[in-house]
Amino acid sequence: MIIYYLTFFLLFICGFFVERLKLDKGTYFLALLLLLLTLLAIYGFRFEVGVDWFNYIRVYERDVANALTFTTPELGYKYLNVLSDSLGAGIHGVVFVATLMLLVFSFLAPMRLNINPFYFMAVVAPYHLVVAGMNLTSQSIATSIFIFAVTFLMQKRKAAYAGLILLAALFHFSAILLLSLLFIDFRKRYLIPPFLFIFLPVVAAVFFFYGHYFESGMENAGVILRVGFLIPAAFLIMAHKKKWLKLDKIRFRLCLVIVLVGPMLLAASLLSSTLADRFSYYFIPLAALLVMEQVIHSKRRPSDLMTYASPIMFLTAITAFVAWHVASSYIPKYQFQHLFFAAAS
């Protein structure tokens, strides 16, 4: 597990020095490219890592055997499997491309908002890169595309947002629910028609494809740790209520979503902790993105809590990861192994 901790602190240290050294654009992008390639060389060639590793092999075999038959709405992930098989890369090709997509979209999202991408990845990596990325391969792609898509929504480019969410849903159909954010700036009285005729049918479809989450016997106490990240993020937003109220309508309501989603997911976990846990992965990077965007617009006064937002969120994520590392019975499944090198602990 040491490789994960080294990754978190490497990302945070890179963020610290990049922010203070004021690198020119060429050096900055070279540093970013080198780090991305390093992470890809490590995590893109993982081997038998994650609780669902062998389940994904079964999905791979099913998709390859039924290449011309409709077996799933997640056609992007299906044909990634089929393409990898046709190129002779097997499941390892799928894992490599999935990791590449996770890294590229996750770094591009903060960069589009002028947020330090190293800090952003350091904050979300315990959840997004490790807990989800090392296990929930298809959903980690969808989550990465979603957080990239949100940057277009924040710029009021709704067509681009919708297109990217549809792309995300081709890798994990649960992402289709995030189309509801298209209506986030509607007046309240105009929300009823899309809720009745769009959102409810989509929810029904998601429940149809993921109904097995209600019967899951898996260990799902992790939802508390995931929601545990959202609480400090919500507190940081509410602690700066005056700035929050001055945001444009889309950003204001996205922040409101983060404030409300933690309690909502905890309530949903009573019905299905697996379902609540899976959806928490979409909101963790969103919360980090929203808070860190406010950081770059704050005056960085010593008395301003937002000045310390990145370290606060980083320590929250690390604390949750350590608790998961110590308490989870799934840790043996997450012991890192590389396809070409000896296993590392």
N, C-alpha and C positions, 0 to 999 in steps of 0.2 A: 504493500500500500504506500510505501515511501515515495514512489513515482508521482502519485497524486499530490501529496503535500509539496513536493518539489515544484510541481507545475503551478500550484496556486501561488506560492511565494515568488517564483520566477516571474509570473505575470504581474504581480503587484510591484515587485522591484523594478521591472521594465517600465511600468506605468509611472513610477516615482521619478526615475531618471529622465525618461522622455519628456515629462512635463517640466522638469527643471533645467535641462540642458538646452532647451529651445533649438532643437535640431532643425537644419534646413530640410526642405521637402524631400529631396533625394535621399538623404541619410535616414530620415524618418521612415520612408517607405521601404528602404532596404532592411532596416531593423525589423519592421513589421513582417516583411516577406520571409526573412530568416527565421523568425519565431514561428510563423505559420507553417513553414516547411518542417521545422523541428517537431512541432506538435503532430503534424501529419505523419512524419516518419515514425513517431512513437505510437500514436493511437490508431493510425490508419492500418497498422499491421498487428493489432492485438489478436490474440488467439485464445479461444475458449474462455472469454471474459464475459461475465454477466449471467444472471439467473436464466435468461431466455435464450442463451446462445444456441442450444440445440433445438429450441422451438423455431428459431429463425432458419435453421437448416431445414426443418420440416416444411416451413413456408416456402423456402427456396425450391425444394424438390417438388412441392405441389405446383408452384407457379411455372416451373420449367416443363413439367409434365402436361400442363394445361395452358400452354402459351396462347392458343387461339380460342380459348373458352373463357367466358366471363365468370370469374370465380370470386371477385372482390371489387369494390369501388376504388381501391387504392392502386390504380393502374400505374402510377408513377413508380411505386415500389415494386410492383409485379414485374414491369418490363425492365427495371434495373436488374432484377434477378435474371430475367431471360437474356438480356444483353450480356451480362457478366458470364453466363453459361456459354453463350455463343462465341465469346472471345476466349473461352478456356480459363477464365480467372476464378470461376467458382464463387463460393461464399466470401472468399477473401477479397475479391473484386468489389463485391457489394459493400463490405465493411469499409474498404478504402474510399469508395466514392461517397458513402454516407458520411464518413468523417470529414472528407473534403468539403461537402456541402454544409455540414454543421459549422466548420471553422470559417468558411468564406462568408456565409450569410451573417454569422454571429459577429464577425469583425466589421463587416460593411455597415451594419445597422447603426452602431454608435458613431462611426466615422461620418455618416450622412448628417448627423446632428452636431458635429464638431466635439463629440465626447471622446475622451481618452479611451481608445479601444482596449488597451492593456488593462487599465483599471476595471473596465466593464467586464472583461472576461475573467479577471481575478475574482470579482464579486460573484459572478453567476456560475463559474466553473464547477464548484462542488456539487451543485444540483444539475446543471445543464450538460457539462462535459462528462462528468463521472457517473453520478447516480442514474441519470437518464441516458446520456450518450453511450455509456458502456453496456447498456442493457436494452433500453427502449429505442432500438436503432431507427425504426421508421418514424416514431413520434419525435425523436430528436431532430430529424430533418424538418418535419412539419413545424416544430417550435422555432427553429432557426429561421425558416422562411417567414413565419408569422412576425417575429420581432423585426425583421427587415421590412416587412410590409407595413408595420405600424408607422415607420418613419414617413412613408408616403401619406398615410392617413393624417398624420400630424401636419403635413403640408397641404392638406385638403385635396390630395390627388386620389380621389376615391376609386376611380377606374383601375389605377395601378394597384391599389390596395386589394380590390376585389379579385383582380387577376392573380395576384400572388397568393391570396387565401385559397383560391380554387386549385392552384398548383400545390399548396401545402396539403390540401385535402386528398390529393392524389397519392400522398405518401402516408397520411394518417387521417382517416375520414372525420375524426373528432374536430379537426380544424375548421370544418364547415360551419360550426356554431359561431365562429369568430366573424363570420359575415355580418352578424348582428351589430357589430361596431360601426357598420356603414351608417346606421341611423343614430349614432351617438349625439349628433348635434341637432337632431330634430326637436321641434317643440313637443312638449309632453302630449298634447292632444293628438298629435299626428303619429304617435308611436303605436297606437292600437291596431291599425290595419296591418302594418308589417309584422307585428307580434302575432296576430291571429293567422295570417295567410302565408307567412314566410317562416318565422322563427319556430312556431309550434310544430309544423310538419318536419322541419329540419331536425328538431329535438327528437321527434318520434323516430326518424331514420337513424340517428346516432344511437338511440337506445336499442333499436333493432339490431344494429351491427355489433354493439358492445354490451348487450344484455348479460353476457357471461360475467361481467364485472360484479354483478349483484350476487353471484354465486361463488365468487372467489374465496378460497380458503387461505390465501396468501397472507403473510405478515404485512399489515398495513399501518402500523403505528407511525410509520414514516411521514404520514400526512401531517402529523403534529409538527414535525421538524420543518416541513416545507411551508406550512402556514406560519410557523415561527419566524420565517424570514419576512413574510408580508407584514407582520405586525410592526416591527421597527420602521419599515418603509412607510407604512401608513402614518406612524407617529411623526416621522420627519416631515411628511406632507402637511399634517394637521398643525405641527409646531410653527409652520410658516403660512398660516391661514391667509394673512394679508396678501402675500405674493401669490398664493394659490388662487385667490378670488380675482386676481388681475390677469390670469391666464386667458387665452382665447378659449372658446367654448369646447372645442375638441380636447385640448389638453386638460382643461378643468374637469371635464367629465371622465376622462381616462384616469385622472388622479382620484376622482370619486369612486371609480370602479375598484382601484387598489385599496382604498379605505374600507370598502364594503365587502370585497371578495374574500378576505380572510375569515370573518365570521360566517359568511355564506358557505364556504367550503367545509368549515367545521360542522355546520348543520347538515350539509350534504353527506358528510362522512358517516353520519348515523344511519343513513340509508345504504350507502356503499362507500366504504373508505377507499377502495381501489379507484373508483370513478373520481372521487374528490382529489385523490392523490395525483392521478393522471392529469387532471385539469390544472392543478397547481403549477405544473411545469410551464404552462403558457404564461402565467402571470408573474412568476419570479423575474424573468428577464425584462418583462414590461415594467415592473416596479422599479428595477434598477435603472432602466433607461430613463424613466420619468424623473426620478430623484436626481440622477446625475446630470440631466439636462438643466435642472434648477441650480445645481452646484456651479456650473460654468457661468450662470447669469447672476450669481450672488457676489457680494463684495468681499467675501472671505475675511470677515472680521473675526477676531479671536472669540468674541462673545456670541457669534452666530453659530448655532448648532449645525446648520447646513454646511459650514466649512469643514466639518468632520464627517460628513455623510458617507463618503467612500470608505474610510477606515471603519466606521460603525457597521456598515453593511458587510464589509469583508470579514470583520471579526464575528458577526452574527452567522455568516455562512460557514466559517471555519469551525465555530462552536457546534453548530448543527451537524457538520460533517464528522467531527470527533465523536459526538454523541452517537451518531449512526454507526461509526466504525467500532465503537466499544460495545454497543448493545445489539446490533442487528445479527441475526443468525445467518444472513446471506453473505457475510463478508468473505468466506472462503471462495464464493463464486466470483468475487470481484478482485481476487489476487491477480495482479497483472502478469500476463505472459505475452511474449512477443513471438511473432511467427518465425523470425530469423535468429533470435538471440535467446539465451537462457532465461528461464523464468526469473522475475524479480519480485521481491516482496514489497 
